[in-house]
Amino acid sequence: MTPAIQISKLDKTFQKQKRALDCIDLQVNSGEIVALIGPSGSGKSTLLRHISGLEKGDRHSEGEVLVYDDAVQKSGRLLSGIRRKRARIGYIFQQFNLVNRMTVRGNVLLGMLGRIPRWRGTLGIFTQEEKALALNALKRVGMDEFAAQRADKLSGGQQQRVAIARALVQQADIILADEPIASLDPESAKNVMDQLADINRQDNKTVVVTLHQVEYARKYCQRVVALRLGKVHFDGPVAELTDEVLKNVYGSSEALLTSRTDTDTAQSSIPGAVDYGTKALARVG
Ligand SMILES: Nc1ncnc2c1ncn2[C@@H]1O[C@H](COP(=O)(O)OP(=O)(O)OP(=O)(O)O)[C@@H](O)[C@H]1O
């Protein structure tokens, strides 16, 4: 088994008082699809942000994050080559993070930025091959007929499929999806989860997806990691995710019920999430 993500002794304290991550040790192997669950505020988004280096762990700690044996951060410092490392990680957000005024195709092309020379990205110059790749990715998620449309004219489910297409053209090895279905109706949620599962199976991409709805974790993921108060509270095969475990994770049967039926539309706490240099690329659309 090849480790895709290795996290050891990762601590994160916000504002010198609240420990959002508490000595996290976690390994995700290449080709796995892992659900990250836990109550609101348990640290799920914070953990994903640390994996991609969008957030740094505590200084003076031993915390370390490696992606395919390449250190992303250590002791609260990002290591050199972060742009190259981030290019291996596709990020999908609850609120899609598309550039509204750009076309669907332009948004998908943004996924290329980590792999093309900076000057071409800045000028929005893409080769025919790159444009074809973007169209293929849109076909794959059933959105090619919308290629020329502005992103903000799409429904939430459609926008999320475009965000998945963007991650596809990035050709990332790892997809981190942070509550990708939290704002979607059940049909769109199923569609988006089907796409993620397909990318995992067909393309052998490693997927880590945070979910509020435990039933989706049960249906789509082989392994579940549950956080509680910034610690890994459960890590195992989905078959071992009993009601008893869930009660311990969520604290009460009432909270558990909420986690199962939740159609939560709350904003996820991801400040400054877009890391695509979108300003320079606005003209792509
Ligand atoms: N930028 C920040 N500044 C201060 N505190 C933060 C920041 N980001 C997260 N936190 C705190 O860290 C803790 C973990 O937050 P995080 O968003 O990771 O939880 P979560 O499990 O993803 O929650 P949810 O399911 O509601 O999205 C929370 O107590 C949150 O208030």
The ligand as a Tripos MOL2 file, in Angstrom:
@<TRIPOS>MOLECULE
LIG
   31    33     1     0     0
SMALL
NO_CHARGES

@<TRIPOS>ATOM
      1 N1         -9.5110   30.7960   10.9780 N.pl3     1 LIG1
      2 C1         -9.9410   30.4170   12.1760 C.ar      1 LIG1
      3 N2         -9.7480   31.2160   13.2630 N.ar      1 LIG1
      4 C2        -10.1400   30.8370   14.5060 C.ar      1 LIG1
      5 N3        -10.7380   29.6590   14.7650 N.ar      1 LIG1
      6 C3        -10.9640   28.8290   13.7320 C.ar      1 LIG1
      7 C4        -10.5730   29.1640   12.3820 C.ar      1 LIG1
      8 N4        -10.9100   28.1250   11.5670 N.ar      1 LIG1
      9 C5        -11.4850   27.2000   12.3650 C.ar      1 LIG1
     10 N5        -11.5180   27.6070   13.6520 N.ar      1 LIG1
     11 C6        -12.0230   26.8650   14.8000 C.3       1 LIG1
     12 O1        -11.4400   25.5800   14.7590 O.3       1 LIG1
     13 C7        -12.4060   24.6020   15.1260 C.3       1 LIG1
     14 C8        -12.5470   23.5750   14.0180 C.3       1 LIG1
     15 O2        -13.1840   24.2190   12.9250 O.3       1 LIG1
     16 P1        -13.4910   23.4800   11.5620 P.3       1 LIG1
     17 O3        -14.1010   24.4650   10.6400 O.co2     1 LIG1
     18 O4        -12.2910   22.7570   11.1050 O.co2     1 LIG1
     19 O5        -14.5850   22.4070   12.0260 O.3       1 LIG1
     20 P2        -15.4760   21.4630   11.1350 P.3       1 LIG1
     21 O6        -15.4650   20.1300   11.7790 O.co2     1 LIG1
     22 O7        -15.0500   21.5400    9.7200 O.co2     1 LIG1
     23 O8        -16.8950   22.1370   11.3190 O.3       1 LIG1
     24 P3        -18.1390   22.2170   10.3170 P.3       1 LIG1
     25 O9        -18.6150   20.8220   10.1660 O.co2     1 LIG1
     26 O10       -19.1120   23.0900   11.0100 O.co2     1 LIG1
     27 O11       -17.6340   22.8180    9.0210 O.co2     1 LIG1
     28 C9        -13.6930   25.3300   15.4310 C.3       1 LIG1
     29 O12       -13.7730   25.5510   16.8130 O.3       1 LIG1
     30 C10       -13.5260   26.6370   14.6960 C.3       1 LIG1
     31 O13       -14.2280   27.6730   15.3440 O.3       1 LIG1
@<TRIPOS>BOND
     1     1     2 1
     2     2     3 ar
     3     2     7 ar
     4     3     4 ar
     5     4     5 ar
     6     5     6 ar
     7     6     7 ar
     8     6    10 ar
     9     7     8 ar
    10     8     9 ar
    11     9    10 ar
    12    10    11 1
    13    11    12 1
    14    11    30 1
    15    12    13 1
    16    13    14 1
    17    13    28 1
    18    14    15 1
    19    15    16 1
    20    16    17 2
    21    16    18 1
    22    16    19 1
    23    19    20 1
    24    20    21 2
    25    20    22 1
    26    20    23 1
    27    23    24 1
    28    24    25 2
    29    24    26 1
    30    24    27 1
    31    28    29 1
    32    28    30 1
    33    30    31 1
@<TRIPOS>SUBSTRUCTURE
     1 LIG1         1 GROUP 0 **** ****
